[in-house]
Amino acid sequence: MFTPASAQAADALDYVALGDSAAAGPLIPGRDPNLACLRSGSNYPGVAARLLGARLTDVTCSGAELNDLTGRQHGFVPPQFDALGPQTDLVSVTIGGNDADLVQAAISCINLLPEPIGRSCADGFTSGGRDELGARIDAVAPRFGQALDAIRDRAPNAEVVVVGYGTYIRPGGCYPVQPIWARDADYVQGSVDRLSAMLRAEAAGHGAKFVDIGPLSRGHDTCAAPSEKYFEGVIPTSIAAPLHPNANGMRAFGQALSEAVRSEAQPVS
């Protein structure tokens, strides 16, 4: 576990960042040479590392699922857990969205024309009285908890911080700025919130800290003015992947992570 004493004993924190595209920052300028992962040096791990003065090993990778923590993504990207060890002081992780297939679900909710010309994805995902996305998220929970235990096994001296997913779209959406009907916008964001709540609960149950970027990103969703956005919409207004954080968002999330780590290191008065 990271403590003030361990911070003073070392020149810098040894920080390992794990996760998917929500952490990797695809297409944001400052791209990593590893093009397979579409990782940016201006993602939230990079921002947090600079603020903390940490040595960063960033193995986040776009498209990553929980299996890629221990297996080779794309058949050749090394397991993310290979970066962990007894020397690791800090670990951040954002993962689970691809296991629940949330991005594809959100894409399926796009309607270029207003109601009733089209099809509601919320109606489809909740037909028969069963919430399909909710069930997918619930199924990810035990696997994520096991992953946190495995991180602790491989990096027993590290502070583990889970970073959630943000507020991508505001209540009721903003059709036609973002081409998703109001009820579908609420369903998609509700599913994202459910995923973050699951990550928070698993973090609490497995000795990890949780950084909630949902409240932090309210008002900075895909409906906001370009200069205020933390997430890009269907058609990006800055250099970032659609439906992903942009550079503004990564700066805010990295600062939140660094503040959470610093607060953990403060001695109790």
Rosetta blueprint (number, residue, H / E / L):
1 M L
2 F L
3 T L
4 P H
5 A H
6 S H
7 A H
8 Q H
9 A H
10 A L
11 D L
12 A L
13 L L
14 D E
15 Y E
16 V E
17 A E
18 L E
19 G E
20 D L
21 S H
22 A H
23 A H
24 A H
25 G L
26 P L
27 L L
28 I L
29 P L
30 G L
31 R E
32 D L
33 P L
34 N L
35 L H
36 A H
37 C H
38 L L
39 R L
40 S E
41 G L
42 S L
43 N L
44 Y H
45 P H
46 G H
47 V H
48 A H
49 A H
50 R H
51 L H
52 L H
53 G L
54 A L
55 R E
56 L E
57 T E
58 D E
59 V L
60 T L
61 C L
62 S L
63 G L
64 A L
65 E L
66 L H
67 N H
68 D H
69 L H
70 T L
71 G L
72 R L
73 Q E
74 H L
75 G L
76 F L
77 V E
78 P L
79 P L
80 Q H
81 F H
82 D H
83 A H
84 L L
85 G L
86 P L
87 Q L
88 T L
89 D L
90 L E
91 V E
92 S E
93 V E
94 T E
95 I L
96 G L
97 G L
98 N L
99 D L
100 A L
101 D L
102 L H
103 V H
104 Q H
105 A H
106 A H
107 I H
108 S L
109 C L
110 I L
111 N L
112 L L
113 L L
114 P L
115 E L
116 P L
117 I L
118 G L
119 R L
120 S L
121 C H
122 A H
123 D H
124 G H
125 F H
126 T L
127 S H
128 G H
129 G H
130 R L
131 D L
132 E H
133 L H
134 G H
135 A H
136 R H
137 I H
138 D H
139 A H
140 V H
141 A H
142 P H
143 R H
144 F H
145 G H
146 Q H
147 A H
148 L H
149 D H
150 A H
151 I H
152 R H
153 D H
154 R H
155 A L
156 P L
157 N L
158 A L
159 E E
160 V E
161 V E
162 V E
163 V E
164 G L
165 Y L
166 G L
167 T L
168 Y L
169 I L
170 R L
171 P L
172 G L
173 G L
174 C L
175 Y L
176 P L
177 V L
178 Q L
179 P L
180 I L
181 W L
182 A H
183 R H
184 D H
185 A H
186 D H
187 Y H
188 V H
189 Q H
190 G H
191 S H
192 V H
193 D H
194 R H
195 L H
196 S H
197 A H
198 M H
199 L H
200 R H
201 A H
202 E H
203 A H
204 A H
205 G H
206 H L
207 G L
208 A L
209 K E
210 F E
211 V E
212 D L
213 I H
214 G H
215 P H
216 L H
217 S H
218 R L
219 G L
220 H L
221 D L
222 T L
223 C L
224 A L
225 A L
226 P L
227 S L
228 E L
229 K L
230 Y L
231 F E
232 E L
233 G L
234 V L
235 I L
236 P L
237 T L
238 S L
239 I L
240 A L
241 A L
242 P L
243 L L
244 H L
245 P E
246 N L
247 A H
248 N H
249 G H
250 M H
251 R H
252 A H
253 F H
254 G H
255 Q H
256 A H
257 L H
258 S H
259 E H
260 A H
261 V H
262 R H
263 S H
264 E H
265 A H
266 Q L
267 P L
268 V L
269 S L
